């Protein structure tokens, strides 16, 4: 039997005493006088069973169409397991933030025409909003949202602002579906703006980058630490990847025979798969982490196996870097400056190593290769430079 035959509009405008079917056992009984009540009807043998699910639109606990369907589905599941729905029923599992998040992402899929924008939306919520994932959307309070934002608030204000906006959208989605009755604790004006620490207004510009001449000294200092964050920063430097790409790296993405790391579209800024040629040291780091792994992430951050945090990586960088203002993203700029100043590798190869789009639309259409072997030479030279004595000077590539 078809389901979801009713709509909110039809229910609100129907006042004639009758019984309206939504499908597969769910009915709305309309009484004389206009009162409306949800019921679930099923048969077992010759017995007809009717279970009340609550009134629609009235009383202290009105049951919406969406909630009635949830209750009906719970009864169907009990019947499928051979249980008696008339027994004391367990309360419905509350909708979590993660449930609302995935529902919202699915709903927005058809709206997104820019793959890059879609990938950013998904990554932001699935990675940066993880502290909220398991919380019932009805129970999230302002303190939960604040704690989630604080990790990015000062160092990555633009990321924090986008994260807050997307968290607000998820909770609004839960409110719209009546899974939450309280207001939205991720709202900025008049709410979070009263409790979040003051910061300088967002200024667009370059991320602070370490001078490439200091890279060997920094890498030497990183290798003196046995911590996961230090290994993650070293790997990040050697691959010229973005922080989110490296933090979420999985062992399954590494091909030790081809000496490559394939980062999937959902973690890439442009929403396209990116294959990174790995130097011997980068592969060695993967194997070091494999020996201590507690989960699928190469840089799992503790017994829970979750990825190491941006905060831990930033701390490891600051401890190893001669320039305490250097940022994780600035490591990419350091690599690009070195490639341009100290080597004769073509500009487009360096840009492709950074997963940047190269050339106009026509040039991209005719580009049949990602020049993996040319990029491998570049990344090998970079690893060699990073391993050199800090006293040595950069030398022009001999190509």
N, C-alpha and C positions, 0 to 999 in steps of 0.2 A: 504494500500500500504506500502511496506517495505520502511524504511528510511535508511539514512546514507550509501548509495550505492557507493558514491564517496570516493576517497582517495587523499591525497596530491600528491602522485606519479603519479596517473592517470591524475590528472588535469595538473600537470607541463609538462607531456610528450605528451599531446594531443594537436595537432596543426591544425587538420583538421576542417574546418568550419562545425559546427554542434551544436546541443543542447544536453547537458548531464543532465540527471535527477538524483537528490539525493534522491528524494522521497517526497511524500505528498506536492507537489506544488513548491519545490525548484529546480531551474534549473540553469545551467551554459551555457551561449551562447558563443560559440567560433566563432569569426569573421575571415574573410579572412585577413591575415596579422598577426594573432596570438593574438589579444586582446581578453580578456575574461571578461564577465560581468555576475553578478548574477541577476537573476530575480525570482520573485514569481508569479505564475499563479494560478488563481482560477476562478470559475464560480459562478454566482448568477443568477439563472434562465437561460435565454438565453445569458446573458452578460458574455463575457470573459474579465477578468481583469488581467492586467500585471503590476507589481510593480517592479521598479528597486531597487536593493539593493547595488549597487556599483561594482566597478571593482576589479578583482582578480589580485593581484601581481603588480599593476602599479598605478601611480598617487600619490598624496600626502596623500591619505587615503585609502590604499589598504585593501580590505576585505578578510580575510582568510576564509578557509572552516569552521573553528569553529565559527567565527563571523557570517558568512552567516547563519549557522544553528540557531544561537541565534536569528537573525533577523526574520528568517522564523517562528520560534516557537512563537515569539511575535505576528506575524500576525495571526497565527492559533488561538492563544488565543483570539485575538480581534474578529475573525470571530465566535468563539464559543460563545462569549458574545453578538453577534449580532451587533457589531460595524463595522464601515466602516474603513478599514485600510488606505484608501486614504485620510482620514481627517488628520489634523495635529496630528502627532503621538508623544506621550510622549517618551522621550529618554529611552532607555533600562536601567533597573536598573543595576548599575555597580556591578561587582563581588566584594564581600567583602573578607576580610582576612578569615573570618569564612567559607565562601563558598569554597574558595580554600583549606582551612584546611581540611574540611570534604571530599572534592573530593580526596585530596591526601591520606588521611587515608583509604578511600575506595580502592584506587588504590594499596596501599601497603599491604592490608590485606592478599593477597595471598603470599606475600614475607615473612611475619613474621612467623617463625616456633617456636619462643620462646614466650609463652603467657606473660611472665613477661616483655619482651622487648616491646611487643605490648601495654600492659597496661601502661607502663611508657611513651611511645610516646603519647598516647591519653591523659593521665592525664596532662602531661607537657603542651601540646598545649591548651587543653580545660580549664584548670584551670589557669596556670601561664601566658598564652598569652591573657587572656580576654581583657586587655585594647586595643588590636588591632582588636578584633573580628568584630566590627561594621564599621571599616574603609574600604573604597574602596581600594583594593589591589594596584590600580594604583596610589593612593595618599599617601601611607605610606612613611614617610621620616625618616632619620636617628634618629632624635630627638624622634620620636614615639618609635622606637626600643630601644633606650637608656633608656627612661623612664620605659619601660617594664622590662628591665634587672636590673635596679638599685635596685629594692626591694630585689634582691637575690645576688647582685654582691659581697659584702664583706663577708657576713655571710655564704652564701652557693655557693661558687665559682663553684663547680662541677655542681650544678643545673643550675646556670646561663649559663655556657658554653653549656650544653645540650640544654637549652632553646634557646639560640642564634642560634645554629646549626639547630634546628628544625624550627625556624622562617624563617631562610634562605631557607630551603627546601620548605616551603610553598610558599614563594614569588617567588622562582625559578620556581615552578609549575605554578604560575600565569603568569610569563614571557613566559614560554614555550607555554602556550595557548594563548598568545598575549592579555591577559587582562591587561598587564602592559608593557609599552615601555621603561621606565627608568631602570637604573641599580638596583641592589639589595642592599638596605640600611642595611641589616643585615650581609653583608660580613665583615669579621674580618680584614684580611690583607689589609692594605692601606686605611682602612675606619674607622671601629669602634675602631681599635687599636689606632687611633689617638685621640679619644675623651673620651674613657672610663677611669675612674680613675685608677691609678696604684694600684696594690694589690700584696700581696705575691703570689708566685707560689703555685699552688694547692699541698698541702701535704696530702697524705692519712693517716688516723689515726682515732682515736676515737673522737667522739663528746664530748666536755667538759660536764661532768656530775656533778650534785650536789651530795654531800655525803648524803646517805639515812638518816643519823641521823638528817639532817637538814630539811627533808621533812615535818614533822609536823609544824615547824615554818613557812616554806614557805606557806603551805596550809592555816594556820591561817591568814597569811597576805593577801593571795588571797581572802579569804572569807570576809575580811574587805572592799573589793572593790565591787561595784555593776556593774562594767563594763562587757560588753560581752566578751572582751578579757580575763579577769580574770576567768570568768566561763569556757571559752574554755580551758584555761591552766589547770584548776582544773580537768575538765573532761578528758583531755588528760592524766594527771597524773594518775587518778583513773583507766583508761582503758588500759594504757600502749600502746596506739595506736601511729601510725605515724601521723605527723602533717597534711598531706593532707587528711588522712582518717577522722580525727576528724573535720577539717575545713569544709569538704563537707558533714558532717553528716546531714541527713534529718529526719524530724519527722516520716515519713512513715517507716523508718528503725528500729524504736523502737517498741518492743513488751512489753507493760507495764505489761501484765499478765505473760508472760514467763520471764520477767526481762532480756531481751536480746537486743542487738544492732547488726543487721546484716549488715555488710559492704560489698557492692557488688564487684564483681571481678575487675571492671574497676578502682576502687580506691585503690586496693590492689597491693602491690609491686609484689607479685607472681602471680597476675591475678586470684586468687581463692577467692571465698566467704569466709568471716571470721565472725563467730558468737562470740560476746563478752558478757559474763555474766556481768550484771550490779549490782553494790552494791546499797544499799539504797540511799547513797548520790549521786551517779551518776544519778539515776532516779530522784532524787529531783532536780538536776541541769536541767535535761530535762524539767521538769514541770515548773520550774522558767522561762526558756527561752520560753516555749510555751505561757506563759502569755503575753510576750512582743513581740512575733513573728510578723514580717511583710511579711513573705514569707515561703517557704518550708524548708529553712536551719535552723537547731537548733541554730547555732551561726551566724545568719545573721548580717552583719556589717553595719547597718544604714538603712535609708529610702529606699534605693534601694534593700534591702533584700539580697544582695550578701554576700558570706561567709566572716567572719572576716579575715583580712590579717595576713600573717606570721609576718609582721613587728609589728602589734599591739599586737600579742600574745607574741612575743619576748620581747617587752617593758614591758608588764605585768609581765612576768617571771622575768626580771631583777629587777623590782621594789620590787618584793616579795622575791626574792632569796637572801640569805646571800652571796652566791658566784655569783658575777656579770658576771663571764665568762661562767656560765651554759647555755646550749643550750636546745631548745625544744626537739631535738632528744635525747639529753643526759638524759632526764627523763626516757626513756626506759631502759637505762643502770643503772640508779638509782634503778628502780624497780627490775631489774635482780640481781643486787648486793645484795639487801635486801632479795630477795627470796632465794639466795644461802647462805647468811651469817646468816640469822636470822630465817629461817624456815626449817622444814623437808619435805616440799612439794617436790615431785620428780622433778628431773631436766627437764624431758621431758614435764611435765605439765607447768613449767615456760616458756620453749621454745615455747610451743603451745600457751600460753597466748600472746606471742610476735608475733604470726603468722609466726614463723620460721618452716622450714621443719625439721621434726624429723626422724632420722634413715635413713637407706639405702633404696634402691628401694624395696627390698623384705619386709622389715619391714613396709614400707608405704603401700604396697599392702595388707598386712594382718591386717592393723589397721582399724578396722570397726567403731570406735567411736572417736569423737573429745574430749572425756572426759570433756564434758561441766560442769558436776556437780563437778568434781574435780577442774576444773578451777574456778568454782564459789566460792568454799571454799578458794582458793588462793586469788582471787580478794577481797573477803570479809575481809580476814585477812589484806590485803594491805590497804583497806579503813580504817579499824580500827586503824592500825598503823599510817596512815596519819592524823587521827583525834586526836591522843593522844597528851597530853601536850608535848611541846618541851623539857621539863625537864625530861621526862621519857626516859628510856633506852630501846632499842629493846629487846624483849623477845623471846626466842625460841618457835616456834609453838608447841602446845600440840596436837599431833596427835597419 
